[in-house]
Amino acid sequence: MSLIKEPVVIHKGLDNVYVKESRICFIDGEASKLFYRGYSIEELAAHSTFEETAFLLIYGWLPTAVQLKQFISKLSANRPLEDGLLRLIREFPDRSDPMDVLRTAVSALGLYDSQPMTDENQLRIDKAIRILAKIPSIITAFDRVRNHKDPVTPKEQMTHAAEFLYMLTGNEPDPYDAHVMDVALILHAEHEMNASTFACTVTASTLADMYSVTTSGIGTLRGPLHGGANEAALRTVLDVGDPSKAESYVVDALAHKKRIMGFGHRVYKTWDPRYLILKGFAGELAARKGQSALFDTAVAIETSARKHLEGTPIFPNVDSYSGIVFHMLGIQTDLFTPIFAMSRTAGWTAHTIEYLENNRLIRPKALYMGKVGLPYIPIESRTGKVEE
Ligand SMILES: CC(C)(COP(=O)(O)OP(=O)(O)OC[C@H]1O[C@@H](n2cnc3c(N)ncnc32)[C@H](O)[C@@H]1OP(=O)(O)O)[C@@H](O)C(=O)NCCC(=O)NCCS
């Protein structure tokens, strides 16, 4: 029984709880719509670049040519890693999960900023750009080092997406692959008050620095119910292996109350618009790369799952095809969530900057259901479990 006398409503999972006003992102989960700063995701995917989209999210407007050039130059200038950070990355065990590496390296990045704490908006933006620029360098440096290769020095004049693929492989990427990567980054850049963005906002509300904010986001994104779902969805497709086995997999999974990864969403109760865009690219990539069997298996799982989930609001989400796209781009599976973080940093930092314009410490409550006033028990009399 609770000691609180007035009626209390617990919003477990914080479903439908609004924590702030925002001008960054709008999702209409019933109508399959997603807007960044008022622009539809379809328009941005068709016409924008990740750099432009990140600028839009952080500053609030689409950049002019001059503003975009300056933004791209700042990203380029910030991409090389500090020697100390590179040395640190070289010291990490090869078997480390890249998300753990990213979380640790972004935290360490703050040590190389002589003034991580700031209450100036422009300096916050500069730090956001610095972190945004460094994350692809961190991810690729670790991947190279664990594969006993030297990190690749970033080239200037490449898009963020192409630069990432270049630093990963050491080869300039095929322009189509770079374009698909660019679109994937746009699609993952922002998604309103999701779990990791909320974690960032909580951290920001204490007036902590941007590195602590981003580290909170990375730690929260790491879980399989959030960032890890695309890895799990790809693993499912690879395990199923053939379109003919999709139906029995889905029937068995649902009978055992297992979740189909890449399906379901807290906000979308219909098609995730990002899924629709990525599925198109996955189909094209499969045809170009001769990987139709993989794509066909994913489509068969999707078709079968939708058939069995008919009448429910459980539809495919962005993760049902993002892992497949990254896989076909030749990217190792455990880098998918770090790539998500690399993109979502734009949204995390945009929300941080917005929230701090009108900050209030986030401090909710927990309804205490325990006892009070228990007599202190001498160590020799304790039972070693919760006292009755
Ligand atoms: C994302 C997710 C956590 C959102 O779930 P949610 O809004 O909290 O919904 P709940 O967990 O309350 O699930 C509601 C019902 O739908 C079912 N459900 C939800 N997602 C499901 C899925 N992917 N496959 C099968 N059933 C699912 C649940 O089993 C539950 O059924 P029940 O009421 O009979 O117990 C959930 O859909 C999920 O785990 N999906 C798989 C992971 C994933 O793809 N995550 C990426 C999100 S972008």
The ligand as an ORCA input file, in Angstrom:
! r2SCAN-3c Opt
* xyz 0 1
  C       8.789     -1.286    -30.396
  C       7.950     -1.947    -29.323
  C       8.785     -2.056    -28.031
  C       6.741     -1.052    -29.056
  O       5.885     -1.772    -28.286
  P       4.753     -1.169    -27.342
  O       4.083     -0.021    -27.932
  O       5.346     -0.982    -26.000
  O       3.750     -2.354    -27.375
  P       3.713     -3.526    -26.341
  O       5.082     -4.014    -26.012
  O       2.854     -3.059    -25.219
  O       2.955     -4.632    -27.171
  C       1.556     -4.601    -27.403
  C       1.144     -5.954    -27.955
  O       1.693     -6.080    -29.267
  C       2.537     -7.211    -29.339
  N       3.679     -6.847    -30.152
  C       4.334     -5.672    -30.160
  N       5.364     -5.719    -31.012
  C       5.348     -6.944    -31.553
  C       6.161     -7.581    -32.504
  N       7.221     -6.956    -33.032
  N       5.886     -8.848    -32.839
  C       4.831     -9.489    -32.289
  N       4.023     -8.930    -31.386
  C       4.282     -7.672    -31.020
  C       2.963     -7.494    -27.923
  O       3.331     -8.849    -27.754
  C       1.721     -7.124    -27.169
  O       0.826     -8.188    -27.282
  P      -0.112     -8.612    -26.032
  O      -0.924     -7.384    -25.730
  O      -0.879     -9.763    -26.537
  O       0.842     -8.942    -24.920
  C       7.488     -3.350    -29.763
  O       6.639     -3.255    -30.862
  C       8.653     -4.289    -30.068
  O       9.223     -4.890    -29.156
  N       9.020     -4.431    -31.382
  C      10.125     -5.238    -31.766
  C      11.406     -4.447    -31.637
  C      11.517     -3.361    -32.677
  O      11.304     -3.589    -33.865
  N      11.903     -2.165    -32.199
  C      12.163     -1.040    -33.080
  C      11.212      0.076    -32.859
  S      11.519      1.340    -34.072
*
